[in-house]
Amino acid sequence: MTPTRIFISSVQREFARDREHLRDYLRGDPLMRRFFEVFLFENVPASDR
């Protein structure tokens, strides 16, 4: 089964820590990581496009 990709985003900097905590929880929980793949825009290197 292919995991569902979850995009976690917010333009507000004060939620940066909350986004990281949510990402860590979903990746660290044995059941959640079987069904979900977390994507944070901050973790992607800048592109020239």
N, C-alpha and C positions, 0 to 999 in steps of 0.2 A: 504494500500500500504506500503510495506517495504521500508524504506529509503535506499538509496545507501550509502555505507560506503566509506568515503574518508580518505585515509592515507596521512598525511602531514609529509614529512621527508626531511631532509637535513643534510649532515655531517658537514656543516659549522656552527660554533657557532654564527657567526655574524647574521645569519638568525633566531636565536631562538626567538627573539621578534616578527619578522614578522610571524613566524608560530603560535605563540600565538594569535596575532591580527587576523589572518585569522580564526583560530579556534573560537575565541570569536565572530567574525562577523557572521560566519555560524551558530553558536549555538544561537545567539541573534536575528537574523533576522527571523520574523515569517514565511515567505514563505520558506526560505532556510532550516530551521530546519525541515520542513515537508518532505522534499525530501532527505536530506543529514544527515548522522551521521558522525561526525569527530573523527578520531583516531590519536592521537599523541603518538609516541613511548615513549617519555619522561614521559608520565603519567602512564606508566605501571610499576609496581614494578619489580625489578630484579628477575630472576628465576634461579634456580640451574641447569636447563637443558641446 
